[in-house]
Amino acid sequence: MTTIALVSEVEGFDDAPSASWGEYSLDSVFVRNEIRSISDVIRRIDSKRYILDPDFQRDFVWPEDKQSKLIESCIMRIPLPVFYLAEAKDGRIIVVDGLQRLTTFHRYVKGLFRLKDLAPQQSADVSHLLDGKKFSELAIELQERLLDTQLITYILDSKAPERARLDIFERVNSGVPLTRQQMRNALYNGPATLWLKHAADSTMFKLATGESLDRKAMRDREAINRFCSFFLNGWKSYKSDMEVFLASGLEAMNVLPQSELLGLRNKFSESMRMNRYLFGDHAFRKSLGNPDGRRNVLNIALFDVCSVLIARYSDELATKSKSGDRVRLAFKYLLSDDRFLKAITYGTNSTQAVTTRFELAEAVLNECFDY
């Protein structure tokens, strides 16, 4: 299935456009400059200080002839473009722009490829001094010249406002355009992002959502990120900025004990199973109140409500007789309420829309279980 088809099967993400730079003070300092040698950078990669393998770029590696030309450029002392990095809250450094160049330096110095195709194509009968050479086979002065090459880096400060961090990330990344969730995946790399990956790969999540969320763009992980943020922080803490809210969820997860992450995973899995049981192929869709009708596209605002509240009421659903029938009727009633329908259709990331849909859904579910 193509990405276009997948995107068309979802509604309600309500992506916010990049902020105008006028929203930040002209004197704001979000980026600092550092100059590092290739040797220093490789040492930091080996110590896991620099993170080179964000999921969204793991499958993209330069061909070795292009890597070879980069190494040749360094040995020839040709100046390189600057590198853009981002500092995580724990002090680790994520590569925003320049990942393939840093990966190339690391791979070559570690002896993972030989230089190739450096001779001009029109001079096929003329050999090149560096062709076929691994790093260890270079003359010592050329090894040192490569290792001593100075790299100009700009580092996005971890204390910058969340929206500013994402805006700068978006502006400086010269590779394949990234979604905001892909950016978050890099900036908050850790237990939280690994949790999202495993949850997105789970059979129950795929079954409940009908695999309607674009995996390549990490829309599946964004939906799960929303579940985690609303479940852990509560919908009442939402203050009209989804970017900040999703980041806060990842920050909270990155410091949770393993036992609590496991408990959260169990709640999420049970919610997916129960939503599939209650609503079948119509789970998280406006058509869930009319299972005999045509299936609508997945609605992310309805996913928020159904995933979070069904997770909270999972014990009652498992123990109280006929509770499933009551919940089905409750959501059928909700989808006939213009207030609820508006809150999952228009401006879905506004505080008013979030408050309205959660308040109305909580009220009818409380009636289901006599609270």
C-alpha positions in Angstrom: 0.0 0.0 0.0 1.4 3.4 -0.9 1.9 6.2 1.5 -0.7 8.3 -0.2 -3.3 5.7 0.3 -2.4 5.3 4.0 -2.6 9.0 4.7 -6.1 9.1 3.2 -7.3 6.6 5.7 -6.8 8.9 8.7 -8.4 12.2 9.8 -8.0 14.6 12.6 -4.2 14.9 13.2 -4.7 18.6 12.8 -1.0 19.3 12.1 0.1 22.7 13.2 2.2 24.7 10.7 5.7 25.7 11.6 5.7 28.7 13.9 6.7 32.1 12.5 10.1 33.1 13.8 8.4 36.2 15.1 7.0 34.1 17.9 10.5 34.0 19.5 12.6 36.9 20.7 15.3 38.0 18.2 17.8 37.8 21.1 16.9 34.2 21.8 19.9 31.9 21.8 18.9 28.3 21.0 22.0 27.2 19.2 25.7 27.1 20.2 28.8 26.6 18.0 31.5 24.0 18.6 34.4 22.9 16.5 35.4 19.2 16.8 37.9 17.0 15.1 36.8 13.8 13.4 38.8 11.9 16.0 36.9 13.6 18.8 33.6 12.9 17.1 34.4 9.2 16.6 35.3 8.9 20.3 32.0 10.4 21.2 30.1 8.1 18.9 31.9 5.1 20.4 30.9 6.3 23.9 27.3 6.6 22.8 27.3 10.4 23.4 26.5 11.0 19.7 23.5 9.1 18.4 23.8 8.0 14.8 20.9 5.6 14.3 17.5 7.3 14.5 14.8 5.0 13.1 13.7 7.4 10.4 17.2 7.3 8.7 18.4 3.8 9.6 17.5 2.4 6.2 19.3 5.1 4.3 23.1 4.7 3.7 25.2 6.5 1.1 26.8 4.2 -1.6 30.4 3.6 -0.9 31.6 5.6 -3.9 29.9 8.7 -2.4 31.4 7.9 1.0 34.8 7.5 -0.6 34.6 11.0 -2.2 33.8 12.5 1.2 36.9 10.9 2.7 39.0 12.1 -0.2 37.7 15.6 0.3 38.9 15.6 3.9 42.3 14.3 3.0 42.5 17.0 0.3 41.6 19.6 3.0 38.4 20.7 1.2 36.1 22.6 3.6 33.0 20.7 4.6 29.4 22.0 5.2 28.5 22.6 8.8 26.8 19.9 10.9 23.6 20.5 12.9 23.1 18.6 16.1 20.6 18.6 18.9 21.2 18.1 22.6 18.8 15.7 24.4 17.8 16.4 28.0 20.2 13.7 29.2 23.2 15.3 27.4 23.4 13.0 24.5 23.7 14.5 21.0 21.4 13.7 18.2 22.5 14.4 14.6 19.9 16.6 12.9 21.8 17.2 9.6 25.0 15.5 8.6 24.2 11.9 9.8 25.5 10.3 6.6 28.8 12.2 6.8 29.4 11.3 10.4 28.4 7.7 9.7 30.9 7.7 6.8 33.8 8.9 9.0 33.0 6.3 11.7 32.6 3.5 9.2 35.9 4.3 7.4 38.0 4.7 10.5 36.7 1.4 11.8 37.8 -0.3 8.6 34.3 -1.1 7.3 34.9 -0.2 3.7 37.7 0.5 1.1 37.9 3.7 -0.9 36.7 3.2 -4.5 35.9 4.9 -7.8 38.0 8.0 -7.1 39.8 8.1 -10.4 38.1 10.3 -13.1 35.7 8.2 -15.3 37.4 9.4 -18.5 40.7 8.1 -17.1 39.8 4.6 -16.4 43.3 3.4 -17.2 44.8 5.7 -14.6 44.9 4.5 -11.0 44.1 6.8 -8.0 46.5 6.9 -5.0 43.7 6.2 -2.5 41.6 3.7 -4.4 41.3 0.4 -2.6 42.7 1.7 0.6 41.2 1.0 4.1 41.9 3.5 6.8 44.6 1.3 8.3 46.4 1.1 4.9 46.7 4.9 4.5 50.1 6.5 5.1 50.3 7.6 8.8 50.3 11.3 7.7 47.1 10.8 5.8 45.5 9.0 8.7 46.3 11.9 10.9 45.2 14.5 8.4 41.8 12.8 8.2 41.5 12.4 12.0 42.5 16.0 12.6 39.9 17.4 10.1 38.0 20.1 11.9 34.2 19.9 11.8 32.0 23.0 12.5 28.9 22.0 14.5 25.9 23.9 15.6 24.1 22.4 18.6 20.5 23.0 19.4 20.2 23.6 23.1 18.1 21.1 25.2 16.7 24.1 27.1 15.1 25.7 24.0 11.3 25.8 23.9 9.8 22.6 22.4 8.2 24.4 19.5 11.5 26.2 18.8 13.4 22.9 18.9 11.1 21.3 16.3 11.1 24.5 14.1 14.9 24.6 14.1 15.1 20.9 13.4 12.8 21.3 10.5 14.6 24.3 9.0 18.1 22.9 9.1 17.5 19.3 8.1 18.5 19.1 4.4 17.7 15.4 3.9 14.4 13.7 3.4 11.6 16.0 4.9 10.6 14.7 8.4 7.3 14.6 10.2 7.2 16.1 13.7 6.9 12.6 15.2 10.1 11.6 13.4 11.8 14.6 14.9 10.5 13.7 18.3 11.8 10.2 17.8 15.2 11.6 17.4 15.1 14.3 20.1 13.7 12.0 22.8 15.4 8.8 21.8 15.4 6.3 24.7 13.0 4.0 26.6 10.0 6.0 25.4 10.7 5.8 21.7 11.6 2.1 22.0 8.3 1.5 23.8 6.4 3.3 21.0 8.2 1.2 18.4 7.3 -2.1 20.1 3.7 -1.0 20.6 3.4 0.0 17.0 4.7 -3.3 15.9 2.3 -5.3 18.0 -0.3 -7.4 16.3 -3.1 -6.2 18.5 -2.5 -2.5 17.6 -2.3 -3.3 13.9 -5.5 -5.3 14.1 -7.4 -2.6 16.1 -6.4 0.2 13.7 -6.6 -1.9 10.5 -3.0 -0.8 9.7 -4.4 2.6 8.5 -1.6 4.7 10.0 1.4 5.5 7.8 4.4 3.6 9.4 7.1 5.3 7.4 6.0 8.8 8.6 5.5 7.4 12.1 1.8 8.3 12.2 1.3 5.0 14.1 3.8 6.0 16.8 2.3 9.5 16.9 -1.1 8.0 17.7 0.4 5.8 20.4 2.3 8.9 21.7 -1.0 10.6 22.1 -2.4 7.7 24.1 0.6 7.7 26.4 0.5 11.4 27.0 -3.2 11.5 27.7 -3.1 8.4 29.8 -0.1 9.4 31.9 -0.7 13.2 32.2 -4.5 13.3 32.0 -6.5 15.2 29.5 -7.1 18.0 32.0 -3.4 18.9 31.9 -3.7 19.6 28.1 -3.0 23.3 27.3 -3.7 23.7 23.6 -0.2 22.8 22.3 0.0 19.2 21.1 3.7 19.5 20.3 4.5 20.3 24.0 2.0 17.7 25.3 3.5 14.9 23.2 7.0 15.8 24.2 6.0 15.8 27.9 4.6 12.3 27.5 7.9 11.0 26.1 9.9 12.8 28.8 7.7 11.1 31.5 8.1 7.7 29.9 11.9 8.1 29.6 12.2 8.2 33.4 9.5 5.7 34.3 10.7 2.5 36.1 10.6 -0.6 33.8 7.8 -2.0 35.9 5.6 1.0 35.2 6.4 0.9 31.5 5.3 -2.7 31.5 2.1 -1.8 33.2 1.5 0.9 30.6 2.1 -1.6 27.9 -0.4 -4.0 29.4 -3.0 -1.2 29.6 -2.4 -0.2 26.0 -2.6 -3.8 24.7 -5.8 -4.5 26.7 -7.3 -1.2 25.3 -6.5 -2.3 21.7 -8.0 -5.7 22.3 -11.1 -4.4 23.9 -11.7 -1.7 21.2 -11.3 -4.4 18.6 -13.8 -6.6 20.5 -16.3 -3.8 21.0 -16.2 -2.1 17.6 -14.6 -4.6 15.2 -13.4 -3.1 11.9 -15.0 0.2 12.9 -12.8 0.8 15.9 -11.6 4.5 16.2 -13.9 5.5 13.3 -17.0 7.6 13.3 -18.9 4.6 11.8 -18.4 2.6 15.1 -21.9 3.5 16.0 -23.2 1.9 12.8 -21.3 -1.3 12.4 -23.5 -2.4 9.5 -22.8 0.7 7.5 -19.8 1.8 5.5 -16.5 2.0 7.4 -15.2 5.5 7.8 -11.5 6.5 7.9 -9.7 6.3 11.3 -10.3 9.4 13.4 -7.3 10.3 15.6 -9.4 12.4 18.1 -11.7 9.4 18.5 -8.6 7.2 19.0 -7.6 9.5 21.8 -10.9 9.1 23.6 -11.5 5.4 22.9 -8.0 4.2 23.6 -7.5 6.2 26.9 -10.9 5.7 28.4 -11.3 2.1 27.5 -7.9 1.5 29.1 -9.1 3.2 32.3 -12.3 1.2 32.4 -10.8 -2.1 31.3 -11.3 -3.8 34.7 -15.0 -2.9 34.7 -15.4 -4.2 31.1 -13.8 -7.5 32.1 -15.9 -8.1 35.2 -19.4 -6.5 34.8 -22.0 -8.3 32.7 -23.4 -6.7 29.6 -20.9 -3.8 30.0 -19.8 -4.2 26.4 -23.3 -3.6 25.1 -23.7 -0.5 27.3 -20.4 0.9 26.0 -21.4 0.3 22.4 -24.7 2.2 23.1 -22.8 5.0 24.9 -20.6 5.7 21.9 -23.5 5.4 19.5 -25.2 8.1 21.6 -22.0 10.2 21.7 -21.7 10.2 17.9 -25.2 11.5 17.6 -24.3 14.5 19.9 -23.3 17.5 17.7 -21.0 18.8 20.5 -19.0 15.5 20.5 -19.0 15.2 16.7 -17.7 18.8 16.4 -15.0 18.1 19.0 -13.6 15.2 17.0 -13.9 16.9 13.6 -12.8 20.6 13.8 -9.8 22.1 15.5 -9.2 18.8 17.3 -6.1 20.0 19.0 -7.7 23.0 20.7 -8.1 22.9 24.5 -11.9 23.3 24.0 -12.2 20.3 21.6 -10.1 18.0 23.8 -12.0 19.0 27.0 -15.4 18.6 25.3 -14.8 15.2 23.9 -13.2 13.7 27.0 -15.8 15.3 29.3 -18.8 14.0 27.3 -17.2 10.5 26.9 -16.3 10.2 30.6 -19.9 11.2 31.5 -21.6 8.5 29.5 -19.1 5.8 30.5 -19.6 6.7 34.2 -23.3 6.1 33.6 -22.5 2.7 32.0 -20.7 1.6 35.2 -23.0 3.5 37.7 -20.3 5.9 38.9 
